[in-house]
Amino acid sequence: MSDFNWQLIPSFLAAHQHGSLLGAARALGISQPTVGRHVSALEAQLGTPLFERTGRGLLPTPAAARLADAARAMEAGAQTLMRGAQQAQATLSGTVRLSASQPVACFLLPPLLARLRTELPGIQIELVVSNAVSDLQKREADIAIRMLRPTQGTLVARRIGQVGVSACAHRDYLARRGVPQQPADLLNHELVGNDRVQEITRGFAAMGHPVGPDQFALRTDDLIAYWAAVRAGLGIGFIASYLLRNDPDLVPVLPDLPLPSLPVWLVVHREIRSSRRMRAVLDFLARELPPFL
């Protein structure tokens, strides 16, 4: 019975205890038809009836009585296992130093770190906020969230998703200057670009539209300042798509513009990945961060 569906057991136990599908449904907080389907599916799996349906409710068969004893023992074992796991999580303690870029640290991580605090209350987080790549080999951080895969053999990386990039501008800017209809139209607009980082200028060159520094109304490598400049209506910029979700004043333009997505990596030093608290935080981020990306 390797394919036995153990998720049917709670409905069976509730029906056995309360003597009716309605009573079981109320106890479990699900619908009566759902409990009925679960009981029927369990009977089909076992190949034997578990209840006699009568006008006064459900009468357990001898098979149901035997199964109920085994199911209650299984339920007790599962609860013991869960309590042990929760106690193990609660005993994890210590500090984990986490490195992330400004937008990730300021906009993605805060709700996740609040959830982490609830799940792992004994662990404290030191958050290193920097657009520079922290050196894990020198222990500047324990865990890093990076957009580049590390090449050092002493580091272990796990890809957890990717971040889309959107060309966008404040709606007031677009009302004033018009909405670009094709990539070449960007050359007739104010642009927000980078200072020393060259990804945007290389992207324009790859599209066949080379631009120089004087094409940009503002240039900065500070990602929060960059985002704030676009929000202030200085021009069209290129923003991580997750920053647009809760900002109705920023409007995407040129949705077919071929902008590369940025891979997101969780990186840890090979020597400390076996630490229980490091592993707990690493696994939490790997599970909870991708939906936000």
C-alpha positions in Angstrom: 0.0 0.0 0.0 2.8 2.4 -0.9 0.2 4.7 -2.5 -2.1 4.8 0.6 -3.6 8.2 1.0 -3.0 9.1 4.7 -4.7 12.4 4.3 -8.1 10.6 4.4 -7.5 9.4 8.0 -8.6 12.7 9.8 -12.0 12.6 8.1 -12.4 8.9 9.0 -11.5 9.5 12.6 -13.8 12.5 12.9 -16.7 10.5 11.3 -16.0 7.6 13.7 -15.9 9.9 16.7 -19.0 12.0 15.9 -21.1 9.3 14.2 -22.1 11.5 11.3 -20.7 13.2 8.3 -22.2 16.5 9.4 -20.6 16.3 12.9 -17.2 15.3 11.3 -17.4 18.3 8.9 -18.1 20.7 11.7 -15.2 19.4 13.8 -12.8 19.6 10.9 -14.0 22.9 9.4 -14.6 21.4 6.0 -17.8 20.6 4.0 -19.9 17.5 4.6 -19.6 16.3 1.0 -15.8 16.5 1.4 -15.9 14.3 4.4 -18.2 11.9 2.6 -15.8 11.7 -0.4 -12.8 11.1 2.0 -14.6 8.2 3.7 -15.7 6.7 0.4 -12.2 7.0 -1.0 -10.7 5.3 2.1 -13.3 2.5 1.8 -12.3 2.0 -1.8 -8.6 1.9 -0.9 -9.1 -0.7 1.8 -11.7 -2.7 -0.2 -14.1 -2.9 2.7 -17.0 -0.8 4.1 -16.2 1.2 7.2 -19.6 2.5 8.1 -23.3 1.5 7.7 -25.2 4.6 6.6 -28.5 4.8 8.5 -31.1 7.5 9.1 -29.6 8.1 12.5 -26.0 8.5 11.3 -23.0 6.3 10.7 -22.5 2.9 12.4 -18.9 1.7 12.4 -18.2 -1.8 11.0 -15.7 -4.1 12.8 -13.1 -3.1 10.2 -13.7 0.6 11.2 -13.1 -0.3 14.9 -9.8 -1.9 14.1 -8.7 0.9 11.8 -9.7 3.5 14.3 -7.3 2.1 16.9 -4.4 2.1 14.4 -5.3 5.5 13.1 -5.4 7.1 16.6 -1.9 5.6 17.3 -0.7 7.0 14.0 -2.2 10.4 14.8 -0.5 10.4 18.3 2.8 9.5 16.7 2.5 12.3 14.1 1.8 14.8 16.9 4.8 13.6 18.9 6.9 14.0 15.8 5.6 17.5 15.2 6.2 18.6 18.8 9.8 17.2 18.6 10.4 19.2 15.4 9.0 22.4 16.9 11.1 21.9 20.0 14.2 21.4 17.8 13.4 24.6 15.9 12.9 26.5 19.1 16.3 25.4 20.5 18.1 26.8 17.5 19.9 30.0 18.6 22.6 32.4 17.6 23.3 35.0 14.9 23.2 34.7 11.2 24.7 37.4 9.1 22.7 37.9 5.9 23.8 40.0 2.9 21.5 41.5 0.3 21.2 44.4 -2.1 19.3 47.5 -1.1 16.0 46.7 -2.9 16.0 43.1 -1.7 16.8 44.2 1.8 14.3 47.1 1.9 11.4 45.7 0.0 11.5 41.9 -0.2 13.1 40.8 3.1 11.3 42.7 5.9 8.0 40.6 5.9 10.1 37.4 5.4 12.3 38.3 8.3 9.3 38.9 10.5 8.0 35.4 9.6 11.5 34.0 10.2 11.4 35.5 13.7 8.2 33.7 14.4 9.4 30.4 13.1 13.0 30.5 14.5 12.7 32.8 17.5 16.1 31.9 18.8 18.0 33.2 15.8 19.0 36.8 15.4 19.7 38.3 11.9 22.5 40.8 11.1 21.5 42.3 7.8 24.3 43.6 5.6 22.7 46.0 3.1 25.0 46.7 0.2 24.9 46.6 -3.6 28.5 45.4 -3.5 29.1 41.6 -3.3 30.0 40.7 0.3 33.0 38.4 0.5 31.7 35.2 2.1 35.3 33.8 2.1 36.3 36.6 4.5 33.2 36.0 6.5 31.7 39.4 5.7 28.4 37.5 5.7 27.2 33.9 6.4 24.5 33.8 3.7 24.2 36.1 0.7 21.4 36.7 -1.7 23.1 37.4 -5.1 22.2 38.1 -8.7 25.4 36.6 -9.8 26.5 33.0 -9.4 29.8 32.8 -7.4 32.8 31.1 -9.1 34.8 30.3 -5.9 34.9 26.6 -5.2 34.6 27.2 -1.5 31.1 28.6 -1.9 27.8 26.7 -2.4 25.1 28.4 -4.4 21.4 27.4 -4.8 19.4 29.2 -7.6 15.9 30.0 -6.2 14.4 32.0 -9.0 14.8 35.1 -11.1 13.8 38.8 -11.1 12.3 40.4 -14.1 13.2 44.0 -15.1 10.8 46.5 -16.5 11.2 49.8 -18.3 8.9 52.2 -16.5 8.2 55.8 -15.6 5.9 57.8 -13.3 2.5 58.3 -14.8 2.9 62.1 -14.6 6.1 62.0 -16.7 4.3 59.9 -19.4 1.4 62.3 -19.4 3.9 65.1 -19.9 6.2 63.5 -22.4 4.1 60.7 -24.0 4.4 57.0 -24.0 7.2 55.4 -26.1 5.8 53.0 -28.7 9.1 51.4 -29.9 12.6 51.1 -28.5 14.0 53.9 -30.6 11.5 56.3 -29.0 13.5 56.0 -25.8 16.2 58.2 -27.4 13.7 61.0 -27.4 13.0 60.7 -23.7 14.7 61.6 -20.4 16.4 58.5 -19.1 17.6 57.5 -15.6 20.8 55.5 -15.9 23.8 54.3 -13.9 27.1 55.9 -13.1 29.9 53.3 -13.2 27.8 50.3 -13.8 27.4 49.8 -17.6 24.5 47.3 -18.0 22.0 49.9 -19.3 24.4 51.4 -21.9 25.4 48.0 -23.0 21.8 47.0 -23.4 21.1 50.0 -25.6 24.2 49.2 -27.7 22.9 45.6 -28.1 19.6 46.9 -29.5 21.5 49.0 -32.0 21.0 52.3 -30.2 24.3 53.3 -28.5 23.9 56.1 -26.0 26.4 58.3 -24.2 26.4 59.7 -20.6 24.7 62.9 -21.8 21.6 61.0 -22.8 20.7 60.4 -19.1 19.0 63.0 -17.0 20.4 61.3 -13.9 23.0 58.7 -13.3 23.5 56.8 -10.1 24.6 53.4 -9.0 22.6 53.6 -5.7 19.6 51.4 -6.4 17.2 53.1 -3.9 18.2 56.6 -5.2 17.6 55.2 -8.8 14.1 54.0 -7.9 13.3 57.2 -6.1 14.4 59.3 -9.2 12.1 57.3 -11.5 9.2 57.7 -9.0 9.8 61.4 -8.9 9.2 61.7 -12.6 12.8 62.3 -13.7 12.5 60.0 -16.7 12.2 56.4 -17.8 14.2 53.9 -15.9 14.8 50.1 -15.6 13.4 48.7 -12.4 13.1 45.3 -10.8 9.5 44.2 -11.5 8.7 43.4 -7.9 9.1 47.1 -7.0 6.2 47.9 -9.3 3.7 45.6 -7.6 2.7 48.1 -4.8 3.3 51.3 -6.7 0.4 52.3 -8.9 2.1 55.5 -10.0 4.9 53.6 -11.8 3.7 52.5 -15.2 5.6 49.8 -17.3 6.3 50.8 -20.9 7.5 48.8 -23.9 6.4 45.4 -22.5 8.1 43.6 -25.4 11.5 45.2 -24.8 14.0 42.3 -24.5 15.2 43.0 -21.0 17.1 40.1 -19.4 15.9 38.6 -16.1 18.3 38.4 -13.2 18.9 35.0 -11.6 18.7 34.9 -7.8 21.1 32.8 -5.8 21.4 31.8 -2.2 25.1 31.5 -1.4 26.8 30.1 1.7 30.4 29.1 2.5 30.9 25.4 2.2 32.4 25.1 5.7 29.4 26.5 7.5 26.5 25.1 5.5 26.3 22.1 7.9 25.6 24.5 10.8 22.0 23.8 12.0 21.1 27.5 12.4 22.7 28.3 9.0 20.8 25.4 7.4 17.5 26.5 9.0 17.8 30.0 7.7 19.0 28.9 4.3 16.1 26.4 4.0 13.6 29.1 5.2 14.8 31.6 2.5 14.8 28.9 -0.2 11.2 28.1 0.6 9.7 31.6 1.3 11.6 34.0 -0.9 10.8 32.6 -4.4 7.0 33.6 -4.3 8.1 37.2 -3.6 10.4 37.3 -6.6 
